[in-house]
Amino acid sequence: MKTEMPRLSKLESISEIHRMLGLPGPVHPLISMMDATDGHIDLGRLPVSYVSGFYKISFTTKLGGKFRYGQGYYDFDEGSMLFTAPNQIIGNSEEYKDNAGYSLIIHPDFLHGYPLARKIKQYGFFSYATNEALHLSEKERTTVLAIYHFINDELNSRIDDFSHEVIIAQIELLLSYGKRFYKRQFLTRQHSNDLLPQLEDLLNTYFEEERPIVDGIPTVQYLAEQLNYTSNYLSDMLRSLTGLNAQQHIHQNLIERSKELLSTTNLTISEVAYKLGFEHPQSFSRLFKIKTRTSPVQFRSAFHGLSK
């Protein structure tokens, strides 16, 4: 008999979170700043695992224990940020001690009517994994803390006709800094320096073993899994290093390999396409023309003409 997985709780009300944590009701029903800098908030009162209905931007200055996020656990260091989006699984794994930090919880409805409601979905770091959290320098921590303090003050002392717009602007500023600081992290982390050789080796092995014939074109998800990143983190890190995302790197590699096959073998266009993992030769020809502004047939003819 098949055992059913336990159904996860879904927290959809900010007021519900406040009640679970033993806090007074939120000042605003759609946004809340959780201030755990004095350690009085017991996160252990939340469900062990739950599905969040909110955007959550956490800044941790100190947190004992581990925090579950997605399929893994994250050990918080001093001065780190973690971004979660609605419908992600989060929760705690063990008792929290010495909590310190802020969590900005935003219901999606708070963003309705503002461009940020659409724009926020473009920030890839909301789907990063636990080991891809943002670790801040001392100067960056000062900047982030200033924004948290500003939002906290706005929520607790100046609710008026302009408060919503002012807070939206501060959230956008916080996300912009997140994007900037992640780019710095990509450039300064040692794993970034090793990424391009690792990616090249991975693609070389994939094609040398003729895996495209069976498994098709290598996907971004496959590369990310092999390199122990999420797809978004891999693409964003590559973009910061080379200006190209992961999909563009795959296409670039495919084009270079196809040029080699077209110029050094007698394989037909269809055979080249299948060898590279394309299900349909037309798809290969279309990509080749988009990337090179010439068709595979024209490229082969021009190359042979020049080699005579």
GUZATOR-685872 format. One record per residue (C-alpha): residue in three letters; z, x, y. Coordinates in steps of 0.02 Angstrom, whole numbers, plus 32768, in hexadecimal, padded with zeros to 4 digits. Example, Ala and Ser with C-alpha at 12.3 -4.5 7.8 and 13.67 -1.06 7.14 Angstrom:
<sites>
ALA, 8186, 8267, 7F1F
SER, 8165, 82AC, 7FCB
</sites>
This chain:
<sites>
MET, 8000, 8000, 8000
LYS, 7FCC, 8046, 80A7
THR, 805A, 806B, 811E
GLU, 803D, 802B, 81CE
MET, 805C, 80A1, 825E
PRO, 80E8, 8066, 82D0
ARG, 80A7, 8012, 836C
LEU, 80C9, 8074, 840B
SER, 811D, 8024, 84A0
LYS, 80B2, 8015, 853B
LEU, 810B, 8025, 85E1
GLU, 80A6, 7FC5, 8662
SER, 8128, 7FA0, 86E8
ILE, 8179, 8021, 8758
SER, 820F, 7FAD, 8764
GLU, 821C, 7FB7, 86A6
ILE, 8226, 8075, 86AC
HIS, 82AD, 806C, 8731
ARG, 8313, 7FF5, 86C6
MET, 8304, 8064, 862D
LEU, 833E, 80FB, 8690
GLY, 83CD, 809B, 86E0
LEU, 8385, 80AE, 878F
PRO, 8383, 8031, 881E
GLY, 82E1, 7FCC, 882E
PRO, 824D, 8027, 887C
VAL, 8233, 801A, 8937
HIS, 817C, 7FEF, 8915
PRO, 8148, 7F93, 8875
LEU, 80AC, 7FFE, 885C
ILE, 80E8, 80AE, 8883
SER, 8187, 8110, 8868
MET, 81C8, 81BF, 8884
MET, 8241, 81F2, 87FB
ASP, 82B4, 8278, 8843
ALA, 8307, 82D6, 87B5
THR, 8336, 836F, 881A
ASP, 83F0, 834A, 8808
GLY, 83E6, 832A, 874D
HIS, 8427, 8277, 8751
ILE, 838E, 8229, 86FF
ASP, 839C, 8222, 8642
LEU, 82E8, 8222, 8602
GLY, 832D, 8210, 8552
ARG, 8345, 8157, 8577
LEU, 8289, 813E, 856F
PRO, 8235, 8116, 84C7
VAL, 8215, 81AD, 8457
SER, 815B, 818D, 846E
TYR, 8106, 810F, 84DC
VAL, 8060, 80E7, 852D
SER, 8064, 80F6, 85E9
GLY, 800D, 8077, 8658
PHE, 8013, 80EA, 86EF
TYR, 7FD6, 8189, 873E
LYS, 8063, 8207, 873C
ILE, 8068, 82AB, 879B
SER, 8100, 8310, 8767
PHE, 8141, 83AB, 87BD
THR, 81C6, 8403, 8758
THR, 823A, 8485, 87A1
LYS, 82AA, 8489, 8707
LEU, 82B2, 8423, 8667
GLY, 830D, 8448, 85C7
GLY, 82C5, 8416, 851E
LYS, 8212, 83EB, 84F9
PHE, 81A2, 8360, 8532
ARG, 8122, 830B, 84C4
TYR, 8077, 82EF, 8510
GLY, 7FE0, 82BA, 84A8
GLN, 7FE7, 830E, 83FE
GLY, 8055, 83A1, 842C
TYR, 80F3, 83D7, 8485
TYR, 8103, 8430, 8529
ASP, 818E, 84A7, 855D
PHE, 81A1, 8495, 8618
ASP, 81B2, 8533, 867D
GLU, 81EF, 853F, 872F
GLY, 816F, 84FC, 87AA
SER, 80EF, 84A4, 873E
MET, 808B, 8404, 874F
LEU, 804C, 8388, 86CF
PHE, 7FD4, 82F9, 86F1
THR, 7FC8, 825F, 8683
ALA, 7F57, 81C7, 8691
PRO, 7F6C, 8112, 8658
ASN, 7F64, 80F2, 859B
GLN, 7F9B, 81A0, 8568
ILE, 8028, 81B9, 84EB
ILE, 80C0, 8211, 8531
GLY, 8177, 8220, 8503
ASN, 8206, 8295, 84DE
SER, 822F, 82F7, 8441
GLU, 82E1, 832D, 845A
GLU, 8372, 831C, 84D0
TYR, 834F, 8349, 8584
LYS, 83C7, 83BC, 85DD
ASP, 83CC, 83FD, 868F
ASN, 833A, 8393, 86C8
ALA, 82F3, 83C4, 8770
GLY, 8255, 838D, 87C5
TYR, 81F1, 82F9, 8804
SER, 8180, 827A, 87B1
LEU, 810A, 8213, 881C
ILE, 80DE, 8174, 87BC
ILE, 8049, 8110, 87FC
HIS, 800D, 806A, 87B9
PRO, 7F4D, 8060, 87BC
ASP, 7F5A, 7FC2, 8827
PHE, 7FA8, 802A, 88B4
LEU, 7EFF, 8081, 88C7
HIS, 7E94, 7FE3, 88CC
GLY, 7E2D, 7FD3, 8969
TYR, 7E2C, 808E, 8988
PRO, 7DA6, 810E, 8955
LEU, 7E2E, 816A, 88F5
ALA, 7E2D, 80E0, 8871
ARG, 7D85, 8123, 8836
LYS, 7D99, 81D8, 886A
ILE, 7E3A, 81F3, 8809
LYS, 7DDA, 81DE, 8766
GLN, 7D72, 8277, 8792
TYR, 7E07, 82ED, 878C
GLY, 7DF8, 8338, 86DF
PHE, 7EAA, 8379, 86DB
PHE, 7EEB, 82CB, 86B5
SER, 7EAA, 82E5, 8604
TYR, 7EE0, 8399, 85EC
ALA, 7F50, 83C3, 8558
THR, 8004, 83FC, 855A
ASN, 7FDB, 84B6, 8554
GLU, 7F66, 849F, 85E9
ALA, 7FEA, 846D, 8668
LEU, 7FE0, 84B4, 8717
HIS, 805A, 8543, 8737
LEU, 807B, 8561, 87EF
SER, 809E, 85FD, 8852
GLU, 8132, 85FD, 88CA
LYS, 80C2, 85D7, 895F
GLU, 806A, 854C, 8901
ARG, 8112, 8500, 88D0
THR, 8143, 84FA, 8987
THR, 80A2, 849E, 89B2
VAL, 80B5, 841F, 8926
LEU, 816C, 8400, 894C
ALA, 8142, 83DB, 8A02
ILE, 80CA, 8351, 89CC
TYR, 8148, 8306, 8952
HIS, 81CD, 8306, 89DA
PHE, 8155, 82B4, 8A55
ILE, 8128, 8229, 89DA
ASN, 81DE, 8210, 89AD
ASP, 820F, 8201, 8A65
GLU, 8180, 8188, 8A86
LEU, 81B4, 8119, 89F6
ASN, 826B, 8116, 8A25
SER, 826C, 810D, 8AE2
ARG, 81C9, 80D1, 8B2E
ILE, 817D, 803F, 8ACE
ASP, 8108, 7FED, 8B4C
ASP, 8051, 7FBC, 8B61
PHE, 801A, 8072, 8B59
SER, 8086, 80AE, 8AC8
HIS, 8008, 8084, 8A3F
GLU, 7F7B, 80E2, 8A96
VAL, 7FEB, 8178, 8ABD
ILE, 8028, 8186, 8A09
ILE, 7F76, 8177, 89C5
ALA, 7F45, 8208, 8A36
GLN, 7FD6, 8271, 89F5
ILE, 7FA8, 824B, 893F
GLU, 7EF6, 8285, 8963
LEU, 7F3B, 8323, 89B4
LEU, 7FA8, 8343, 891B
LEU, 7F13, 832F, 88A7
SER, 7EA8, 83A2, 8913
TYR, 7F2C, 8428, 890A
GLY, 7F37, 840C, 884E
LYS, 7E7C, 842D, 8842
ARG, 7E8B, 84C9, 88AE
PHE, 7F20, 850F, 884F
TYR, 7ECE, 84EF, 87A7
LYS, 7E38, 8553, 87E0
ARG, 7EAE, 85E1, 880C
GLN, 7EFE, 85D2, 8761
PHE, 7E53, 85DA, 870C
LEU, 7E29, 8679, 876A
THR, 7ECE, 86D3, 8753
ARG, 7EFA, 86AA, 86A0
GLN, 7ECB, 872E, 861F
HIS, 7E7B, 86AD, 85AC
SER, 7DF9, 868D, 8633
ASN, 7DBF, 8742, 862A
ASP, 7DA3, 8730, 856E
LEU, 7D54, 8684, 8573
LEU, 7C9C, 86AF, 858C
PRO, 7C93, 8730, 84FE
GLN, 7CF0, 86B7, 848C
LEU, 7C79, 862A, 84B8
GLU, 7BE1, 8698, 849A
ASP, 7C24, 86D2, 83F1
LEU, 7C49, 8620, 83BF
LEU, 7B99, 85E5, 83E9
ASN, 7B49, 867D, 8396
THR, 7BA8, 865B, 82F5
TYR, 7B7D, 85A2, 82FA
PHE, 7AC1, 85C5, 8305
GLU, 7AC0, 865D, 8292
GLU, 7B0F, 85F2, 8209
GLU, 7A86, 8570, 8229
ARG, 7B08, 84E9, 8243
PRO, 7A97, 8489, 82BD
ILE, 7A28, 8455, 822B
VAL, 7ABA, 83F7, 81DC
ASP, 7B32, 83D5, 826C
GLY, 7ABC, 83C9, 82FF
ILE, 7ACE, 8417, 83AC
PRO, 7B7B, 8460, 83CB
THR, 7BE2, 83E8, 8434
VAL, 7C5C, 840A, 84C0
GLN, 7CE6, 83BE, 8454
TYR, 7CBE, 8436, 83C5
LEU, 7CC5, 84CF, 8438
ALA, 7D65, 8493, 8489
GLU, 7DBA, 8478, 83E1
GLN, 7D87, 8524, 83A4
LEU, 7DCB, 8574, 8443
ASN, 7E6A, 8509, 8443
TYR, 7E46, 84AF, 84E6
THR, 7E20, 83FD, 8516
SER, 7D6C, 83D8, 8545
ASN, 7D95, 83BC, 85FC
TYR, 7DFE, 8459, 860C
LEU, 7D76, 84C2, 85BB
SER, 7CEF, 847B, 862D
ASP, 7D57, 848F, 86CA
MET, 7D87, 8542, 869D
LEU, 7CD1, 8570, 867B
ARG, 7C9A, 851E, 871C
SER, 7D17, 8584, 877F
LEU, 7CD9, 8625, 872D
THR, 7C1D, 8609, 8729
GLY, 7BF3, 856B, 8788
LEU, 7BBB, 8518, 86E5
ASN, 7C1E, 849E, 867B
ALA, 7C26, 84A7, 85BC
GLN, 7B93, 8432, 85A0
GLN, 7B27, 849A, 8616
HIS, 7B59, 8539, 85B8
ILE, 7B21, 84E7, 8515
HIS, 7A7B, 84B5, 8562
GLN, 7A62, 8563, 85AB
ASN, 7A80, 85AF, 84FF
LEU, 7A08, 8534, 84AD
ILE, 797E, 855C, 852A
GLU, 7990, 8618, 8512
ARG, 7989, 8603, 8454
SER, 78F5, 858F, 845D
LYS, 7896, 860B, 84CB
GLU, 78B5, 8692, 844A
LEU, 7878, 8624, 83BB
LEU, 77E0, 85EA, 841D
SER, 77AE, 869B, 844B
THR, 77D3, 86F8, 83A8
THR, 77AF, 867C, 831C
ASN, 7725, 8607, 82E3
LEU, 779A, 8574, 82CF
THR, 7755, 84D1, 8311
ILE, 77AA, 847B, 83A3
SER, 77F7, 83FF, 832A
GLU, 7837, 848A, 82B9
VAL, 7886, 84E3, 834F
ALA, 78D9, 8440, 8384
TYR, 7922, 841F, 82D6
LYS, 795B, 84D4, 82C4
LEU, 79BE, 84C3, 8365
GLY, 7A0E, 841F, 8330
PHE, 79A5, 839E, 838B
GLU, 798F, 82FD, 832C
HIS, 78EC, 82D6, 8386
PRO, 786B, 8356, 83C4
GLN, 7850, 82EB, 845E
SER, 7904, 8308, 8492
PHE, 78EC, 83C3, 8483
SER, 784A, 83C0, 84E8
ARG, 789B, 8355, 856E
LEU, 7931, 83CB, 8582
PHE, 78C1, 8465, 8580
LYS, 7853, 841E, 860B
ILE, 78E9, 83EA, 8674
LYS, 7934, 8499, 8668
THR, 7897, 8502, 8675
ARG, 781D, 848E, 86D1
THR, 779E, 84AA, 8648
SER, 7785, 8463, 859A
PRO, 77A2, 84C7, 84F9
VAL, 76E7, 84C4, 84D8
GLN, 76BF, 8505, 8586
PHE, 7745, 858B, 8579
ARG, 7701, 85C9, 84D2
SER, 764E, 85CA, 8513
ALA, 767D, 8627, 85B2
PHE, 76E6, 86A6, 8552
HIS, 765C, 86CA, 84D4
GLY, 75E0, 86D7, 8562
LEU, 764A, 875A, 85B9
SER, 7667, 87BD, 8518
LYS, 75AF, 87D5, 84F4
</sites>
